[in-house]
Amino acid sequence: MIVTNDRRLRLGEALKASVVGLVRAWRWAWGAMAVCALVWAVRPFMVGVLGWVWAAAALVAGLILIGALARTAVSDDRNDARRLGLGAAGLQLGLPELRLLGAALLCSVFMAMILSVVALVLLAVFGMAELNAEAIRLRDWAAVGPIWKLVLLAVVTLLAFYGVLVMVVRLSLFAPATLGRGHMVSLNSMGIAQGSFRPLLGGLVVVVGLPILGLLILTGAGLPSGVATWIVWAVVISAFEAPLALAFLGAAYRRLEYWTPQGAPHD
């Protein structure tokens, strides 16, 4: 993997690289995509105890897919990806996948703590505002409280959600960083993303938000319908959404990484 001293994330370059990375993922990790899509597509048919079996299989399939996509995203070529443990057609399960799971769990615990603190702070602020609870229940918004107080509460709420969003975006590089560095990277990924919140957010909106929005619009329009809806979501997320998102995150990581195994200067 090549990293540079120029730790600036240019959104246009990263998005172009993500398209190239998507094509590489289709070529190198098509097996992992197929397995993950198949496992998730059969979810509607798994009832009773089979639901627990499916949950375990879905976790393993997801780890295989993310591991393959992360290796592809941080590698210069196929040989480099294989040195990182990429299996045939992206099918592999080893220590790197366990590191990914551990990093994901640590990030999830951290975000759960942040959300709990934010929720408690917001509850305290709204409690001190002394709004008219009966008016809120009746949806009589004019009688809830003074307009200045409502505006202030809205601003505080937006700032709180903005803070949560910043944390989520800065943690988003944990998967490529874990594979790129060869050890578990969770909260340390915030250091890699430091100073690149806006391009990271913009890229995630494009590669994650827009495809999901398109699927939601189609689902809302009833195309497709029934079990076919779940199958389409499983296939699109496994074969397009996840590869594109990891390709973008990998491209961003390669441009922002500052760490080398030997501590040597970057190329």
SULJOVEN-V242226 format. One record per residue. N is the residue number from 1. SS is DSSP state (H for helix, E for strand, L for the rest). BURIAL is b if it has 9 or more other ideal C-beta (glycine too) atoms within 8 Angstrom, else e. D_LAST is the distance of its C-alpha to the last C-alpha in Angstrom with 2 decimals. Layout:
n = <N	N>
ss = <SS	SS>
burial = <BURIAL	BURIAL>
d_last = <D_LAST	D_LAST>
This chain:
n = <1	2	3	4	5	6	7	8	9	10	11	12	13	14	15	16	17	18	19	20	21	22	23	24	25	26	27	28	29	30	31	32	33	34	35	36	37	38	39	40	41	42	43	44	45	46	47	48	49	50	51	52	53	54	55	56	57	58	59	60	61	62	63	64	65	66	67	68	69	70	71	72	73	74	75	76	77	78	79	80	81	82	83	84	85	86	87	88	89	90	91	92	93	94	95	96	97	98	99	100	101	102	103	104	105	106	107	108	109	110	111	112	113	114	115	116	117	118	119	120	121	122	123	124	125	126	127	128	129	130	131	132	133	134	135	136	137	138	139	140	141	142	143	144	145	146	147	148	149	150	151	152	153	154	155	156	157	158	159	160	161	162	163	164	165	166	167	168	169	170	171	172	173	174	175	176	177	178	179	180	181	182	183	184	185	186	187	188	189	190	191	192	193	194	195	196	197	198	199	200	201	202	203	204	205	206	207	208	209	210	211	212	213	214	215	216	217	218	219	220	221	222	223	224	225	226	227	228	229	230	231	232	233	234	235	236	237	238	239	240	241	242	243	244	245	246	247	248	249	250	251	252	253	254	255	256	257	258	259	260	261	262	263	264	265	266	267>
ss = <L	L	L	L	L	L	L	L	L	L	H	H	H	H	H	H	H	H	H	H	H	H	H	H	H	H	H	H	L	H	H	H	H	H	H	H	H	H	H	H	H	L	H	H	H	L	L	L	L	H	H	H	H	H	H	H	H	H	H	H	H	H	H	H	H	H	H	H	H	H	H	H	H	H	L	L	L	H	H	H	H	H	H	L	L	L	L	H	H	H	L	L	L	L	H	H	H	H	H	H	H	H	H	H	H	H	H	H	H	H	H	H	H	H	H	H	H	H	H	H	H	H	H	H	H	H	H	H	H	L	L	L	H	H	H	H	H	L	L	L	H	H	H	L	L	L	H	H	H	H	H	H	H	H	H	H	H	H	H	H	H	H	H	H	H	H	H	H	H	H	H	L	L	H	H	H	H	H	H	H	H	L	L	L	L	L	L	L	H	H	H	H	H	L	L	L	H	H	H	H	H	H	H	H	H	H	H	H	H	H	H	H	H	H	H	H	H	H	H	H	L	L	L	L	L	L	H	H	H	H	H	H	H	H	H	H	H	H	H	H	H	H	H	H	H	H	H	H	H	H	H	H	H	H	H	H	L	L	L	L	L	L	L	L	L	L	L>
burial = <b	e	b	e	e	e	b	e	b	e	b	e	b	b	b	e	b	b	b	b	b	b	e	b	b	b	e	b	b	b	b	b	b	b	b	b	b	e	b	b	b	b	b	e	e	b	e	e	e	e	b	e	b	b	e	e	b	b	e	b	b	b	b	b	b	b	b	b	b	b	b	b	b	b	b	e	e	e	e	b	b	e	e	b	b	b	e	e	b	b	b	b	e	e	e	b	b	e	b	b	b	b	b	b	e	b	b	e	e	b	b	e	e	b	b	e	e	b	e	e	b	b	e	e	b	b	e	e	b	e	b	e	e	e	b	b	e	e	e	e	e	e	e	b	b	e	e	e	b	b	e	e	b	e	e	b	b	e	e	b	b	e	b	b	b	b	b	b	b	b	b	b	b	b	b	b	b	b	b	b	b	e	e	e	b	b	e	e	b	b	e	b	b	e	e	b	b	e	b	b	b	b	b	b	b	b	b	b	b	b	b	b	e	e	b	e	e	b	b	e	e	e	e	b	e	e	e	e	b	b	b	b	b	b	b	b	b	b	b	b	b	b	b	b	b	b	b	b	b	b	b	b	b	b	b	b	b	e	e	e	e	e	e	e	e	e	e>
d_last = <9.84	6.65	6.36	5.76	7.69	10.45	12.47	15.33	17.09	18.90	21.75	22.45	19.00	19.04	22.61	21.95	19.19	21.77	24.29	22.08	21.34	25.11	25.91	23.50	25.11	28.51	27.64	26.01	27.88	31.24	33.15	31.92	32.87	36.26	37.03	36.15	38.14	41.06	41.20	41.16	43.57	46.27	46.33	49.59	51.36	50.42	53.30	54.63	52.98	50.83	49.02	47.68	46.64	44.90	43.03	41.60	40.71	39.09	36.91	35.77	35.24	33.22	30.96	30.50	29.66	27.21	25.52	25.23	24.08	21.41	20.01	20.14	18.56	15.33	14.94	13.47	16.78	20.05	19.18	16.29	18.92	21.45	19.42	19.49	23.23	24.06	27.60	29.64	30.04	28.14	30.90	29.84	30.83	29.41	27.91	25.06	27.89	29.72	26.71	26.63	30.36	30.13	27.49	29.66	32.74	31.29	30.18	33.65	35.46	33.59	34.42	37.99	38.35	37.07	39.45	42.30	41.85	41.63	44.73	46.67	45.81	46.87	50.06	50.87	50.31	52.44	55.04	55.34	55.70	59.09	59.07	62.16	61.50	64.62	63.56	60.17	62.00	64.26	61.40	63.30	60.24	62.37	63.88	60.72	60.16	59.57	57.08	55.05	54.62	53.49	50.94	49.60	49.34	47.53	44.97	44.46	44.08	41.51	39.49	39.67	38.48	35.67	34.51	34.62	32.67	29.88	29.67	29.67	26.90	24.64	25.34	24.64	21.07	22.43	22.56	19.02	17.80	20.26	19.11	15.36	15.78	18.61	21.17	23.49	22.18	25.02	25.63	22.15	20.98	22.70	20.14	17.32	19.67	20.86	21.43	21.14	24.65	26.06	23.53	23.43	27.22	27.60	25.54	27.49	30.70	29.92	28.72	31.02	33.80	34.87	35.23	37.10	39.26	40.11	41.14	43.22	44.98	45.84	47.00	49.09	50.67	51.64	49.36	49.11	51.62	52.52	50.52	48.73	46.99	45.35	44.37	42.79	40.79	39.64	38.54	36.84	34.90	33.87	33.05	31.86	31.45	29.40	27.04	26.51	26.00	23.47	21.62	21.46	20.53	17.76	16.40	16.84	15.23	11.96	11.96	13.22	11.70	10.68	11.52	10.06	12.93	12.65	11.81	8.93	6.53	3.77	0.00>
